[in-house]
Amino acid sequence: MTMRNRFLLAAMAGLLCSGAALSQARPEPTEATVPKALPKIPLATPVEAFLPPPLTGENTLNLDLSTGGRVVIQLRPDKAPENVGRLKLLTQQGFYNGLIFHRVIDGFMAQGGDPKGDGTGGSPMPDLKAEFNDMPHVRGEVSMARSQQPNSANSQFFIMLAPNLALDGNYTAIGRVVSGMEFVDRIEKGEPPANPSRIVRASLGAPFAAPAAAAPVPSAAPPAATVPVPSAGQ
């Protein structure tokens, strides 16, 4: 064997040895290096869970006001079934027709639903148990008025003119204005108002139906007394 051939064999042997060394040095997959499956992340709560149910005629309260138009309120029996049921029953009986908003505080709320017109009256029915819920008292929210006793709501309600979340969990929210808030804003302010605005007619029915014609309502004397608001001194 020539010197040249010996040199080539030695070089080849060296390459084979280095290749074996490289193959031995390659890291093998271990528990630490194998990619792990990502944990399953629960899906976020669907947006639909925070939205009110569809507006239906059965749970739509229409208030035709003396301020010039119709206020459409979506009632929420899913949040306050007993209180909403009372409002619907009184509406069907014509109880609210002609009643005034007896105490209206600018930047706060407009309160009505009292047949006496002074904040101390209610319907002949028993007072209602509170159904406090998670509906916030934002602008347009409709809630039941009561006295200092939580379970004293009866017929009076108030509509928020501006947000006041301090009322949350203390008054039973029953719905929200979905149309006609401009007519709520026009309600005469005062405690009591000098020339109180009134509910010409309250009705239940299909959303955004045309207001029904109503007979003129005789004017009533301004209420003689007031109570803390929102409050129903029954």
Backbone hydrogen bonds, N-H to C=O, Kabsch-Sander energy under -0.5 kcal/mol:
donor,donor_aa,acceptor,acceptor_aa,energy
6,R,2,T,-2.2
7,F,3,M,-1.8
8,L,4,R,-1.9
9,L,5,N,-2.4
10,A,6,R,-2.2
11,A,7,F,-2.1
12,M,8,L,-2.4
13,A,9,L,-2.4
14,G,10,A,-2.1
15,L,11,A,-2.0
16,L,12,M,-2.3
17,C,13,A,-2.2
18,S,14,G,-2.2
19,G,15,L,-2.3
20,A,16,L,-2.1
21,A,17,C,-2.1
22,L,18,S,-2.2
23,S,19,G,-2.5
24,Q,20,A,-2.0
25,A,21,A,-1.6
26,R,22,L,-0.9
33,T,30,T,-0.6
34,V,30,T,-2.2
49,A,46,P,-1.6
50,F,47,V,-2.0
51,L,48,E,-0.9
59,N,56,T,-0.6
60,T,57,G,-1.4
61,L,59,N,-0.5
61,L,73,I,-2.7
62,N,60,T,-0.5
62,N,203,S,-3.5
63,L,61,L,-0.5
63,L,71,V,-2.8
64,D,62,N,-0.6
64,D,201,R,-3.1
65,L,63,L,-0.8
65,L,69,G,-2.6
66,S,198,R,-2.3
68,G,65,L,-1.4
71,V,63,L,-2.7
72,V,70,R,-0.5
72,V,179,S,-2.7
73,I,61,L,-2.9
73,I,71,V,-0.5
74,Q,176,R,-2.8
75,L,59,N,-2.7
75,L,73,I,-0.8
76,R,174,I,-2.9
79,K,76,R,-1.6
80,A,76,R,-1.9
84,V,80,A,-2.6
85,G,81,P,-2.1
86,R,82,E,-1.9
87,L,83,N,-2.0
88,K,84,V,-2.4
89,L,85,G,-2.3
90,L,86,R,-2.6
91,T,87,L,-2.0
92,Q,88,K,-2.3
93,Q,89,L,-1.5
94,G,91,T,-1.4
95,F,90,L,-2.4
97,N,94,G,-0.9
98,G,199,I,-3.7
99,L,96,Y,-1.9
101,F,197,S,-2.5
102,H,100,I,-0.9
102,H,111,Q,-0.6
103,R,111,Q,-1.3
104,V,190,G,-2.8
105,I,109,M,-2.5
106,D,104,V,-0.6
108,F,105,I,-2.2
109,M,105,I,-0.8
110,A,159,I,-2.1
111,Q,103,R,-2.5
112,G,157,F,-2.5
113,G,100,I,-0.7
117,G,114,D,-0.7
128,L,153,A,-3.4
138,V,136,P,-1.9
140,G,160,M,-2.6
141,E,138,V,-2.2
142,V,175,G,-2.7
143,S,158,F,-2.4
144,M,172,T,-2.4
145,A,156,Q,-1.8
152,S,149,Q,-0.8
152,S,150,P,-0.6
153,A,128,L,-0.6
157,F,112,G,-2.1
158,F,143,S,-2.7
159,I,110,A,-2.4
160,M,141,E,-2.8
161,L,108,F,-2.4
162,A,108,F,-1.3
164,N,137,H,-2.9
167,L,164,N,-1.7
168,D,165,L,-1.2
170,N,167,L,-2.2
171,Y,167,L,-1.2
173,A,171,Y,-0.9
174,I,142,V,-2.9
175,G,142,V,-1.3
176,R,74,Q,-1.7
177,V,140,G,-2.6
178,V,72,V,-2.9
179,S,72,V,-1.3
183,F,180,G,-1.5
184,V,180,G,-0.9
185,D,181,M,-2.2
186,R,182,E,-0.8
187,I,184,V,-1.7
190,G,104,V,-2.7
191,E,192,P,-1.0
194,A,189,K,-0.5
199,I,99,L,-3.2
200,V,64,D,-2.1
200,V,198,R,-0.9
201,R,64,D,-1.5
203,S,62,N,-2.3
205,G,57,G,-0.6
205,G,60,T,-1.5
209,A,206,A,-1.5
233,G,119,G,-2.7
234,Q,232,A,-2.4
